[in-house]
Amino acid sequence: MSWQVRALVGTVLLWAVFHQALGFASSSPPQSATVHLRGSELRHVVHGSFHTREAGKTRAVFAPPLLGVVGLVALVGAATAAAAKVSRRVTSRIEWYRKVKRVGGTTAVFDVTIPKPLGLKIENFTQKGKEGAAGISLIQPNGNADKVNRKVCVDDVPGSGMWVLEGDKIVAVNGVDCEDGNIDKIVELIVGSEDEVSLTLSRNTRLGPIKVVMLPEGFMTTVRRGARLSSAAEAAAGRELKYGCIDGWCGTCWHRERTTDGIFKPCCDQLTGDWDNVMPLVLTPKPEKAGDSTLLNPRGA
């Protein structure tokens, strides 16, 4: 069941509970009902009265319609918690992979639609001294491409598509083939578009850079393969960071990754070919007790 359907069902149930509560307020006092308590444990739903047991005896106790109100409050709290859980839904690894088409073992091809102006710098990528395909070399902060990235990578808006990464090659513009790397042709197609542009991009998922997102600040940066994760953490903090250990055993700097729930350690981890950069690497500080590895789950394995 999709999150939209669950949210709709929750709304309908919540409306029904409120409707029933209004019925309590307007109707005559209900008939007695029986409920058995063991300590503070409620065994059956009651309306007007309930029974308790003391020393093997049963006695009736009046319970006004307020009990229905208490139940209503509990149900409203549960519905609110369920709605909050739905709102915090995270795109799964499979859902990320379904956003692209795989070509070979390391290339992903996908479409991204961006309002004009795009906020991108496009240039030719050289291959062994020769000009190759044209691609994205820079994403302008606060530009429209950056806003698309924030919607997809940081906010994880349900139903959002793919995003742009430095190093992506331009395969087509509005469905017109541009694999020959002719920048003049690409610019002409972009300028000729009305309000938005559809870019077909290809990405090397194992050798290309990685988009790192640091939460809760929502800071985004692009990090090359082989770089230490501490470089992304320092870019997010805006200062040099010092760590109490160099091998990550203490747990005080551990970060949880949003999609895989894996542990990453800024003090010592390197970003290698393990990460498929179809997904952004979204990290939240989750410090553990020193030396406590009970939640250890490296790389989401």
Residue, then its C-alpha position, 0 to 999 in steps of 0.5 A: m500500500s502506498w503512503q498516499v493510500r495509507a494517509l487517506v485511510g488514516t484521515v478517514l479513520l480519524w474523521a470517523v473517530f471524531h464523528q463518534a465522539l460527537g455522538f457521545a456528547s449529544s446522546s443520552p447516557p449509554q448503557s453499562a458495559t463490562v470491562h475487566l482490569r488486571g492492575s491498570e490493563l484495560r481488557h474491553v472497550v467500555h461506554g458507561s461503566f466497567h467492573t474491577r476485581e479486588a480480592g476475587k470480587t467484582r464491583a461495578v464502577f461508573a465510567p462517564p462518557l469522558l472515557g470515550v474522550v480519553g480513548l479519542v485522545a489516544l486514537v488521535g495521538a496514534a493517528t498523528a504519530a502514524a501520519a508523522k511516520v508516513s511523512r518521514r518516509v524515505t526513498s528505498r534503494i530499489e526505488w532509487y535504482r528504478k529511476v534510471k536505466r542501466v547501460g552496461g555495468t557502470t552507466a546509468v541514463f535518466d531524464v531530469t526536467i529543470p525550469k529555466p534558467l538552468g543554473l548549470k555550467i556545461e563544457n566538453f569533457t576531454q578523453k585522452g587529450k581529445e574532446g569527448a561528450a559535453g557534460i555538467s561541470l558546475i551547479q550554481p548554488n541556489g539556481n534551479a538545478d540546485k533547487v531540483n537537487r535539494k527537493v530530491c536529495v535533501d527533502d526526499v519529496p515522494g514521487s520526485g525524479m532524478w537529480v544532477l551531479e557534476g560529471d554527468k554527460i548530456v545525452a539529449v536535450n528535449g529528446v534531441d540526440c546530443e551525444d556528439g558533444n556539440i555545445d553550440k547545438i546544446v545551447e541552441l536547444i536550451v535557449g529554444s525551450e520555453d519554460e523548462v528543459s528536459l535533459t537526458l544524462s548519463r552517469n558513471t555510477r562507480l567512478g563518478p563523484i558522490k553527492v554528500v548531504m549532511l543533515p540536519e543542516g541540509f548541506m550538499t557537497t560533491v566529493r570525488r572517489g577516494a576522498r576522506l569523508s571528513s572533507a565533506a563534514e568539514a565543508a558542512a561545518g565550515r571549519e577544520l574538524k578534529y577527532g578523538c581517534i583515527d580508526g572510528w572505534c569509539g563511535t562518537c562521530w558515527h553517522r547513519e546513512r538515510t537510505t541504507d541505514g549504514i554507519f559511516k565514520p567521518c574520521c577515517d572512512q574513504l568514499t570508494g567504489d562501494w557507493d552507487n552514486v545514483m543515490p545521494l549519500v545522506l548522513t545524520p550524526k548518530p553518536e553511540k556510546a564509546g566502544d559500543s558497536t551493538l548497532l554496527n552495520p557498515r555500508g548498510a550490509 
